[in-house]
Amino acid sequence: MPDSVFPSDDVVRRLVSRLKMRHLQLIVQVHRLGSLTRVAELMATSQPAVTNALSELESMFGAPLFVRTARGMAPTDIGRVVAGRARAMLQDLGHLVRDMEASSAGLAARLHVGVTPFVSGRLVAEAVCAVQAGPRRLAVRIHDGTSESLLRALRDHALDVVIARASPMLDLQGLAFEPLYRQQARLISNRRLAAQLSRTPLSWPRLAELDWVLGEPHTALREQVAGLFIQAGVTPPVPITEGYSAKLIGEIIAASERAVSLLPADIAEELVHVVGVAIVPYSIAWNLPPIAAIVRGDSGENESHRRFLEAVRQVSGGMRRDAPDPGRQTEF
């Protein structure tokens, strides 16, 4: 049940006339720490001052934001909403300062882009180069992370754009996403093992006996690999190594006589050049969700966002046309 019902116009007038940045910081810290004593220590003030400031805030919003519990200060439903917006507003203030710094250095703005593992480095690199060409150059900072952590940062306004797999397992509520391209499957291994495997047709029982090196569990990629074995009537192998980094997975495979992995084609091609793995020339059909550009639903009016998304579209279009041929086809 809602904590309170109030006329929104009245609240807006109160917030415009009375709300200060220190109030936003207070809300965020109370939500994060759950203790007024710890918030007072962090903000170098007294607990009574924090209590009074919180009471003043609640009068501005016309509703309680936090309640005392045995475990500390817990946000109300409205408090959770306010804390989320307060974080976003503070992030936007930080972005404003960094955009001003970028402008003073002759750049148009600073863009924060989140990228998950197993997204093509070519896609990101060429898009970044495109927005850094010409007179209105963008400064870009790349952030690595899991899909879940990057989408949280996107919602909190810490990121501007996320390039990730648009998996049904992700919570995309309130976000806008644009599918860019789909990734084909490639089996990679040490060069000697690849030469051996390429002499015979694809055999899932044989592959199950090898040492598998795979990415994070409970991801669309891992589900696809397990599904291929199950479809063939073979128990999926337990990976001997699990890793977050595509490059590290490639290095482990390049150093092993028995290790294999099933990766997106664009990532496999990059690992061929970077760490010296080989692609086994099998054609393996899977149906991974597409790589997508994800933004907040309110990002449409931002010029720097639009420029980066247009660059990503152009590069991904070229990647769809230039999809690598795996060589000899052994259909499953």
ABEGO torsion letter per residue (X at the ends): XBABBBBAAAAAAAAAAABBAAAAAAAAAAAAAGBAAAAAAAAGBBAAAAAAAAAAAAAAAGBBABBBBAAEBBBBAAAAAAAAAAAAAAAAAAAAAAAAAAAAAGBABBBBBBBBBGBBAAAAAAAAAAAABEABBBBBBBBBEBAAAAAAAAAAGABABBBBBBBAABBABGBBBBBABBBBBBBBBBAAAAAAAAABBBBAAAAAABBBBBBBBGBAAAAAAAAAAAAAGBBBBBBABBBABAAAAAAAAAABAABBBBBBAAAAAAAAAAAGBBBBBBBBBBBBBBBBBBBBAAAAABAAAAAAAAAAAAAAAAAAAABBBAEBBBBX
